[in-house]
Amino acid sequence: MSGVKSENLELVEQPDAIGEAIDEWTNLTLSAFPVHCLYRTTSLYQRSFHSHSGFELYLCIQGSGTYIAGERIHTLGTGSFTVVRPMAMHRSRPDMDVPFHRYVLAVEKSYLEGLYERDMQIAAWIEQWLPGPGSDSLHVQLNARQLLGLQETLSQLEREIREQQPGYPLAVKGLMLHMFTQLGRYQTDISIVQSGSGERKRVVESILSYMMEHYQESLRIEDLCGQFHLSRSYLCRIFKQDTGVSVNEFLIAYRINKAKEYLQGSDLPITEVAASVGFQDISHFCHTFKRLTELTPSGYRNLHHSI
């Protein structure tokens, strides 16, 4: 399988500009308890795209900006609610000149599936709020009444997990089911937000989608320019403005993210993992992997096989 060193795609970036592709803190937190909920009002420090092994449910209480999940660019605003599937690359980009308050709920995949695996009626109720096949995210807009109701449920979830009073796992399970009951009852009034409004946003989403489909191949910036009939300067500029990272940064992060999936879920040799995610040079792959994760590919595999 062909691939190239990622520097060939674009001018070389600062070596620490990409950030870590896998959110290991969330992974470790979910390995300790399968549901994690935080209310955050502080500034956001995500420097780049990341992913983790659980679903992410993201409720914006106050503020504005964008939320990028896979190839979709969603609008953040009061009452926006986004669900992201496990291991999907995502990043929130709030506007910095206004307060930004949000709930971030992470749920381990097998735990969520366990809520409905023996009940088809509950399964249908919950699965409508999970990204469908071929989709990395689901994005809806809640009205003020719905926002207050969901905010209260998430507040209770956060408190139960933080205080860990006797019986809290049962309370958490009940609140999770209650949350999906709320969402199901809201459905007739919820506005399903169509992402990609605006020609430029549609172009950037198309570029993201193309890169995600062809990340294993030898990708050059000239190929993208030809594919989308854009000049190099314009393509690079709109991509950076709408995603917060360069084309090169996104491609590297996406390839390393895919490598993590292979290392966690297969016994492929490291050389095959590197080739499968678009790295032709094994030493370059190992160097990039360690720079972004502080672990070698073998060390990462051993860590996750031991959990």
Secondary structure, 3 states (H helix, E strand, C coil): CCCCCHHHHCCCCCCCCCCCCECHHHHHHHHHCCEEEEEECCCCCCCCCEECCEEEEEEEEECEEEEEECCEEEEEECCEEEEECCCCCEEEEECCCCCCEEEEEEEEHHHHHHCCCCCHHHHHHHHCCCCCCCCCEEEEECCHHHHHHHHHHHHHHHHHHHHCCCCHHHHHHHHHHHHHHHHHHHHHHCEECCCCCCHHHHHHHHHHHHHHHHCCCCCCHHHHHHHHCCCHHHHHHHHHHHHCCCHHHHHHHHHHHHHHHHHHHCCCCHHHHHHHCCCCCHHHHHHHHHHHHCCCHHHHHHHHHCC
